[in-house]
Amino acid sequence: MSAVCIQVINPNTNPGMTETIGAAARAAAAPGTEILAVCPAEGVPSIEGHFDEAVAAIGVLEQIKAGRERGVDGHVIACFGDPGLLAARELAQAPVIGIAEAAMHMATLVATRFSIVTTLPRTLIIARHLLRQYGFSEHCAALHAIDLPVLALEDGSGRAQHMVRERCIQAMRQDGCGAIVLGCGGMASLARELTQELRMPVIDGVGAAVKMVESLAALGLSTSKYGDLAWPERKALSGKFQSLHPC
């Protein structure tokens, strides 16, 4: 199989977090796989609610179109809310994987129940919505928040990373789960160390999504263009949205 190029999209505008996510993607990728880590030039610096996701989705679609024009073999949306995922699949030819969807799928392959550790309490509601949407509600033992904003993972203090570790230990001891899903792309670098320390699978959605894209590429599978994921209907787009036209 020829070398695979995967576009990893950080939907927020934070370059430091984009580097963190890109490094985690490269650590998970097979030898020869090229990781193209990108983020939008405009949008929100962190994604912590429905409004943020709506704004970020436009930047995701812009990056999807740019990646398609470059000829990448797959795209990863590296935010745990999976913003714009289905719209991105309409616009893409190659596979598009969201990190929440990927992590939840991977967790069910190694455990019957998993817990989620994320950032702010308000994002727990979004995670619950995704659990129902993806059909994993019965597999999730509990959800935990460290009650710190996303950008605390990039402030250099280590406080957020310490809180993630503490919540993972709490989940392991109290939830009756067999695996833990890290609920933020900015936590991606913590998974391997926590897996070794806890002796329990701790799953980072960035790495999980990269491996899924590699697998789909190896199988010769791409996003279906039949049904609701067919190309968007041709119509006149106005203003800044003209650049998003799929053709």
C-alpha positions as CSV (number, residue, x, y, z in Angstrom):
1,M,0.0,0.0,0.0
2,S,1.3,3.5,-0.8
3,A,1.9,6.0,1.9
4,V,-1.2,7.5,3.6
5,C,-1.6,11.2,4.2
6,I,-4.1,12.1,7.0
7,Q,-5.3,15.6,7.6
8,V,-5.8,16.1,11.4
9,I,-8.0,19.2,12.0
10,N,-7.9,21.0,15.3
11,P,-11.2,22.9,15.0
12,N,-10.1,25.7,17.3
13,T,-7.6,28.4,16.4
14,N,-4.9,27.5,19.0
15,P,-1.5,26.7,17.4
16,G,-0.1,25.1,20.5
17,M,-3.0,22.7,20.8
18,T,-2.7,21.9,17.1
19,E,1.0,20.9,17.8
20,T,0.0,18.8,20.7
21,I,-2.7,17.0,18.6
22,G,-0.3,16.6,15.7
23,A,2.3,15.0,17.9
24,A,-0.2,12.6,19.3
25,A,-1.4,11.7,15.8
26,R,2.2,11.1,14.6
27,A,2.9,8.9,17.7
28,A,0.0,6.7,16.8
29,A,0.5,6.6,13.0
30,A,2.1,3.8,11.2
31,P,5.6,4.3,9.7
32,G,5.2,6.1,6.4
33,T,1.9,7.7,7.3
34,E,2.0,11.5,6.8
35,I,0.2,13.6,9.3
36,L,-1.0,17.1,8.2
37,A,-2.0,18.9,11.4
38,V,-4.0,22.1,10.7
39,C,-6.4,24.5,12.3
40,P,-8.6,27.3,11.0
41,A,-7.3,30.8,10.7
42,E,-10.6,32.2,12.1
43,G,-13.0,31.0,14.7
44,V,-12.8,30.3,18.4
45,P,-9.7,29.7,20.5
46,S,-11.4,26.8,22.4
47,I,-14.6,24.8,22.0
48,E,-16.7,24.5,25.1
49,G,-20.3,24.6,24.1
50,H,-22.9,24.5,21.3
51,F,-22.1,28.0,20.1
52,D,-18.4,27.3,19.9
53,E,-19.1,24.2,17.9
54,A,-21.4,26.0,15.4
55,V,-18.7,28.6,14.8
56,A,-15.9,26.0,14.6
57,A,-17.8,23.8,12.1
58,I,-17.3,26.4,9.3
59,G,-13.6,26.3,9.9
60,V,-13.7,22.5,9.8
61,L,-15.5,22.5,6.4
62,E,-13.0,25.0,5.0
63,Q,-10.1,22.7,6.1
64,I,-12.0,19.6,4.7
65,K,-12.2,21.2,1.3
66,A,-8.5,22.2,1.4
67,G,-7.5,18.7,2.4
68,R,-9.7,17.2,-0.4
69,E,-8.1,19.5,-2.9
70,R,-4.6,18.4,-1.6
71,G,-5.6,14.8,-2.1
72,V,-5.4,13.5,1.5
73,D,-6.5,9.9,2.2
74,G,-8.6,10.8,5.3
75,H,-9.5,13.5,7.7
76,V,-9.7,13.6,11.5
77,I,-11.8,16.1,13.4
78,A,-9.9,16.5,16.6
79,C,-12.4,18.0,19.0
80,F,-14.5,15.7,21.3
81,G,-17.7,17.3,20.3
82,D,-17.1,16.1,16.7
83,P,-18.2,19.5,15.3
84,G,-19.5,19.5,11.8
85,L,-18.9,15.7,11.3
86,L,-21.8,14.8,9.1
87,A,-21.5,18.0,7.0
88,A,-17.8,17.3,6.6
89,R,-18.6,13.8,5.3
90,E,-20.9,15.3,2.7
91,L,-18.1,17.6,1.6
92,A,-15.3,14.9,1.7
93,Q,-14.5,12.1,-0.6
94,A,-12.1,10.4,1.8
95,P,-13.1,9.1,5.3
96,V,-13.8,11.6,8.0
97,I,-13.5,10.4,11.6
98,G,-14.4,12.4,14.7
99,I,-12.3,11.7,17.8
100,A,-15.3,11.2,20.2
101,E,-16.8,8.6,17.8
102,A,-13.5,6.9,17.3
103,A,-12.6,6.7,21.1
104,M,-16.1,5.4,22.0
105,H,-15.8,2.7,19.3
106,M,-12.3,1.7,20.4
107,A,-13.4,1.5,24.1
108,T,-16.1,-1.0,23.3
109,L,-13.6,-3.2,21.6
110,V,-11.5,-3.6,24.8
111,A,-14.1,-3.2,27.6
112,T,-17.8,-3.7,28.1
113,R,-18.2,-0.3,29.9
114,F,-16.1,2.9,29.8
115,S,-16.0,6.2,31.6
116,I,-15.3,9.6,30.1
117,V,-13.0,12.3,31.6
118,T,-13.5,15.7,30.0
119,T,-12.9,19.4,30.8
120,L,-15.8,21.7,31.8
121,P,-19.1,20.3,33.4
122,R,-21.2,21.8,30.6
123,T,-19.5,19.6,28.0
124,L,-20.7,16.5,29.8
125,I,-24.1,17.3,28.3
126,I,-22.7,17.3,24.8
127,A,-20.9,14.0,25.5
128,R,-24.2,12.5,26.6
129,H,-25.8,13.7,23.4
130,L,-23.0,12.0,21.4
131,L,-23.3,8.8,23.4
132,R,-27.0,8.6,22.4
133,Q,-26.3,9.5,18.8
134,Y,-23.6,6.9,18.4
135,G,-25.5,4.2,20.3
136,F,-23.1,3.9,23.3
137,S,-25.2,5.2,26.2
138,E,-25.5,1.7,27.7
139,H,-21.7,1.2,27.4
140,C,-20.8,4.4,29.4
141,A,-20.5,3.9,33.1
142,A,-20.0,7.5,34.1
143,L,-18.8,11.0,33.0
144,H,-16.3,13.2,34.9
145,A,-15.2,16.8,34.4
146,I,-12.0,18.3,35.7
147,D,-13.8,21.7,35.9
148,L,-11.1,23.5,34.1
149,P,-11.3,25.1,30.6
150,V,-9.7,23.5,27.6
151,L,-6.9,26.0,27.4
152,A,-5.7,25.1,30.9
153,L,-4.2,22.0,29.2
154,E,-1.9,24.4,27.3
155,D,-0.9,26.9,30.1
156,G,2.2,25.0,31.1
157,S,1.2,24.7,34.8
158,G,0.5,21.0,34.7
159,R,-2.6,21.5,36.9
160,A,-5.1,20.3,34.2
161,Q,-3.0,17.2,33.5
162,H,-2.9,16.4,37.3
163,M,-6.7,16.8,37.5
164,V,-7.1,14.5,34.5
165,R,-5.0,11.8,36.3
166,E,-7.0,12.2,39.5
167,R,-10.3,11.9,37.7
168,C,-9.1,8.8,35.8
169,I,-8.1,7.2,39.1
170,Q,-11.5,8.1,40.6
171,A,-13.2,6.5,37.6
172,M,-11.1,3.3,37.8
173,R,-11.9,2.9,41.5
174,Q,-15.6,3.9,41.6
175,D,-17.3,3.4,38.2
176,G,-17.0,-0.3,37.5
177,C,-15.6,0.6,34.1
178,G,-13.0,-1.4,32.1
179,A,-11.6,1.6,30.1
180,I,-11.5,5.4,30.2
181,V,-12.0,7.7,27.3
182,L,-10.2,11.1,27.4
183,G,-12.8,13.7,26.3
184,C,-10.6,16.4,24.8
185,G,-8.1,16.5,21.9
186,G,-5.8,18.5,24.2
187,M,-5.5,15.5,26.5
188,A,-4.1,13.3,23.7
189,S,-0.6,13.1,25.0
190,L,-1.7,11.7,28.3
191,A,-3.2,8.4,27.2
192,R,-0.1,6.1,27.0
193,E,1.3,7.2,30.4
194,L,-2.1,6.8,32.1
195,T,-2.7,3.4,30.5
196,Q,0.6,2.2,31.9
197,E,0.1,3.7,35.3
198,L,-3.5,2.5,35.8
199,R,-3.1,-0.8,34.0
200,M,-6.4,0.0,32.3
201,P,-7.0,1.1,28.7
202,V,-7.0,4.9,28.6
203,I,-8.1,5.9,25.1
204,D,-7.2,9.1,23.2
205,G,-9.5,9.8,20.3
206,V,-6.8,11.4,18.2
207,G,-4.8,8.2,18.0
208,A,-7.9,6.1,17.7
209,A,-9.1,8.1,14.8
210,V,-5.8,8.0,13.0
211,K,-5.7,4.2,13.2
212,M,-9.3,4.0,11.9
213,V,-8.4,6.2,8.9
214,E,-5.4,4.0,8.2
215,S,-7.6,0.9,8.3
216,L,-10.2,2.4,6.0
217,A,-7.5,3.4,3.5
218,A,-6.0,-0.1,3.6
219,L,-9.4,-1.6,2.9
220,G,-10.0,0.9,0.0
221,L,-13.0,2.3,1.7
222,S,-14.1,6.0,1.4
223,T,-17.1,8.0,2.5
224,S,-20.2,6.9,0.8
225,K,-21.7,9.3,-1.8
226,Y,-25.1,7.6,-1.6
227,G,-28.0,8.6,0.6
228,D,-27.6,11.5,3.0
229,L,-23.8,11.7,2.6
230,A,-24.0,12.4,-1.1
231,W,-22.4,15.6,-2.3
232,P,-24.3,18.7,-1.1
233,E,-27.0,19.7,-3.5
234,R,-25.8,22.3,-6.1
235,K,-27.1,25.7,-5.2
236,A,-25.9,29.3,-5.2
237,L,-23.9,30.1,-2.1
238,S,-23.4,33.7,-1.1
239,G,-20.8,35.7,0.7
240,K,-17.9,33.9,2.5
241,F,-19.7,30.6,1.9
242,Q,-19.1,30.7,-1.8
243,S,-15.6,29.2,-1.2
244,L,-17.2,26.1,0.4
245,H,-19.0,25.0,-2.8
246,P,-18.0,21.3,-3.2
247,C,-17.4,21.6,-7.0
